[in-house]
Each structure stands twice: as C-alpha cells, then as structure tokens.
Amino acid sequence: MKKIVFIAIILGMSFALQAQKYAFVDTEYILKNIPAFEAANEQLNQTSQGWQKEIEAIYAEVETMYQNYQTESVFLSNEMKIKKEEEIVAKEKEARQLQTKYFGPEGELGKKREALIKPIQDEIYNSIREMVEEDGYAAIFDKASGGVVLFSDSKYDISDDVLEKLGYKK
C-alpha cells in the first residue's frame, strides 16, 4: 500500500512538473551578439591598456631612479642617500596608488565597466522577464552561469513553506 501511495505521489509530481514551462538562456552568447557590448568591451580594453602603460612608465622611472641611486650611492652623504631612498619609495608608492585607483576593487575600471556593461545586462534581464510574463515560464536558467536561476515566478517559490516546515516562519 505504501508503495502505491509513493508511486502515485511521484507520478503526480511529474505531471505537475510537466505543466510548468522552463527555459534556458546563454547570456554569454547573447552578449557576444550585441554590438554595444563588443564596443563597450573594446573601450574598456583600450582604457585599461592606457592606464597600464601609465603605471608601467612610473615603474620604469622607479627602476631608473634605483639604478642611478646604486651608481651614485658611493658619492652621496648619508643625508643624500636617505633623501634619494625616500624619493624612490615615494615614486613606487605613487605607482601602487595609481594601480589601486585604476584597477583596485573600487577602481576606475570597475566603475567604467559598471557604467558601460550594466545597462546592457539590465536590458537582457528585462527582456527575459518580459518573456517569462508573456510565455508563462516558471523559471529561466542561464547556461553561461552554470544553471543559475535568472528569474522564477513567485507562485512557484516554496521558500516560505520550507522555512515554515523548519520552524522558522509562521
């Protein structure tokens, strides 16, 4: 008897799942086929290369300063040595600060990427959302993100039921 009930439950669940519509998208593919995204990426690459050259020039200057210091150090007084060392350290610090300013976690490149790419991603998300509403999908998964759910209809969300079953919500 228990086996029959179990089989009936499994069959009932499979029929319920068949009634819901699911879809997959590949956002990587979509982005590659949007000219504005390719243009934004090219702009980011050019900006990044320019900033990288600027930083490399400062590091080259640091290297030259250090080589000059090594050559001249035998002729310098202790005060002059300390002054030259401080100049070298200050120049190196300037390069690191510039690197952080451009490429750090809160850097200019990240901000520029956000300004150029996020509107395109938002447009994609809004299109997917419209498709969900128009075509009645229960969920859409992104193949490029390893199956991450981009949108799911709240009527198929059982999160509150799970929390209630666990005793965390009434």
N, C-alpha and C positions, 0 to 999 in steps of 0.2 A: 504494500500500500504506500509506504514512504517513497519507494522508487517511482511509482506512478505520479505522485504529487511533485516530486523533484523534476521529473521529465516534463510534466505539464508547466511547471514554473519556467524551466529552460526554454521550452517552445514558446511560451507566452512572451518571454523577454526577447527572443529572437524575432518574433513578429513585430513587437514594439520597436525594436531597433531598425527593422526594415522600413517602417513607416517614416522614420526620420531621415532627412537628407543631410549628407556630409559631403564636403568637398575639400580639395587640396589646392594650394597655390604654390608657386615657386617665386618668391619675391626677388631672388637673385636674377632669375630670368626676366622678370618684369622690369626690374631696374635697368638691366643691360639693354632693354629695348625702349628706354625712354631717353630721347636725345638730351633733354635738360639735365638728366643725371650724369650722362657722359661728359657734358660740358662742365658741370659742377666739379666732377672728379678731376678733369683736366686743369681747371682753375686752381683747385686745391693742390694738385701736384706742382704746378708752376710756382705758386706761392711758397709751398714747402721747400722746394729746391732753392728759391731765392733766399729764404731765411737760413737754410742750411749753409749756403755759400757765405753769408754774412758771419755766421758763427765760426765757420772754418777759417775765415780770414782773421778773426780775432785770435783763434788758437794758433795760427801761423805766426801772428805778431808776438804772442806769448813765447813761442819757441825761439823766435829770433832774439827777443829780449833776453831769454835764458842763455842762449849761446853767446851773446855779447857779454853778458854778465860773467860767464865762465872764462871768457878770454881776458876780460879786463880785471877780474877779481884780484889778481896778484898786485895790481897797481892802485887799488882802491883802499881807502881807510875803512876802519870798521863801521863808521857812521855812514859812509857812502855805500858799503856793502848792504847794510841794513835797509837803507833807502831804496836801493835797486831791488832787493828781495821783496820789499813791500810793494813796489810798483808792479813787479811780476805777479805777485799773489793777487793784487787788486785787479789786474787785467784778466787774470784767469777767473776770478770771481765774477767779473763783468760778463765774460763769455758764458759761464754757467747760469747766471741770472737771465741772460738773454735766451739761452736754451730753454730754461724753465718757462719764461714768458711766452715763447712761441709754441713749444711742444709739450709743456707740462700738463698735468691733469686739468687745470683751469686755464690752459694756454689759449693763445690766439687761434691756433689751428683748429682746436676743438670748437671754439666759438664760431669760427668761419664755417666749419663743417656743419654745425648745427643750423646756421642761418641758410646754408645752401641746400642741404640734403633733407632736413626735417620737413619742409613744405612738400617735397616730393613724396616722402614716406607717408605723410598725413593724407595726401591725395589718394594714394594707393589704399590706405586703411579705409578712408571714406567710401571709396568705390566698392571695396569688399563688403563693407557694412550695408551699402545700398543693395548689393546683390543678395545678401542674406535676407534682407527685408522683402525684396521683390520676389525672390525664388523660394523662400521658406526654408533655408538651410538651418539645421540645428547647430552646426559648428563648421568652421573652416580651419584647416590646419595648414601650416607653412612648411613645405618640404625643405626649404633652404635653412630653416631654423631647427631642423630635427623634429618636426612634428609639433611645434608649439602652437597652441590654440590662439588664433588671432581674434576670433570673435565667437561667442556662443550665445545662443538665445537664452535669456534668463529663465524662461519657462522650463528649460531642460537642466537647469542648475539645481543640484540637490545638496549643495554645500550646507544649507541651514538644517536640512534633515539629518545629515551626518553629524553636525555639531550637537543637535538635539539628542541623537542616539548615544553620543558620547557623554551627554550630561552637561554640556557647556552652554546650552541655549534653551530657553523655554518658550 
